[in-house]
Amino acid sequence: MKKISAAVCFLLLGACGLNTEESSTNTEAGQTQTEEESAMNNGEKEDNEETKNAETNTETENADKKEKQGGDNKENTGSLYEVNPADSSLDTIKKEADPKKVLLTIDDAPDTYSVDMAKTLAEKEVPAVFFVNGHFLNSEEGKKKLEKIADLGFEIGNHTMTHANVSKLSRAELDDEIEVLNEKIEDITGERPGFFRAPFGDNSEESKAYIKDQGMTWMNWSYGYDWNAEYQNPEALTDIMVNTELLGNGSNLLMHDREWTSEALDDIIDGLREKGYGFIDPDHIKETNGAT
């Protein structure tokens, strides 16, 4: 009996030892799995934190760009100016608005020189509206140019898909020229245009009503010269843009994506500043002019 008991004990001890080893192995496997899961979770947390940080940095950079070009945004400051439908100049609507300012606008973007003009404006810390033609967005290059202009913090306006005369268009054709372009711009920049400029400045009662229905502000301009042959050089263009008798408080200055305009832009800004003019931030313009 003692021999049998000893044998049984031996077998039991062996089984216990085996279970202990298996348990140890399972414990180690469990620890390894836990460490791997922990590492994966930590990695996911780090990735999430990096993504959040990147998004925060991007938002901060865009806010900084806007601040440099015009100060506080509309949410903080409110509307200070509104478009006068009679002549598209900018009228002050609050006592804290500086009357001695002008609005700079660039039409036919983003053709050849728009990005260079946007860089000049950004370096000079001057806000502006870039009015876009949709046919320039049919290529990847054009889309990247528009994205760059928007990334620099500039307001993007609608100038129709094909530079069409909107006064001659039906409601369905207005949709094709204006609404389709609004959607394209929003897809590229993330923001829907708030401003519309009719090519040739040729509006109709129907096009104005359409723009109002879209919740947009239409504007023409106070003066512009760069399409006239005699002003298609930087010196002549600078002189007329700064010294014309049409320049005044709230003037809405029209320029285009042209080589001579791009070359003159720096001096135009300096000349206007020397005359004591500041520059209106489009974020401070009331977004509907109520005209029909």
Secondary structure, 3 states (H helix, E strand, C coil): CHHHHHHHHHHHHHHHHHHHHHHHHHHHHHHHHHHHHHHHHHHHHHHHHHHHHHHHHHHHHHHHHHHHHHCCCHHHHCCCEEECCCCCCEEECCCCCCCCEEEEEEEEECCCCHHHHHHHHHHCCCCCEEEECHHHHCCHHHHHHHHHHHHCCCEEEECCCCCCCHHHCCHHHHHHHHHHHHHHHHHHHCCCCCEECCHHHCCCHHHHHHHHHCCCEECCCCECCCCCHHHCCHHHHHHHHHHCCCCCCCCEEEEECCHHHHHHHHHHHHHHHHCCCEECCHHHECCCCCCC
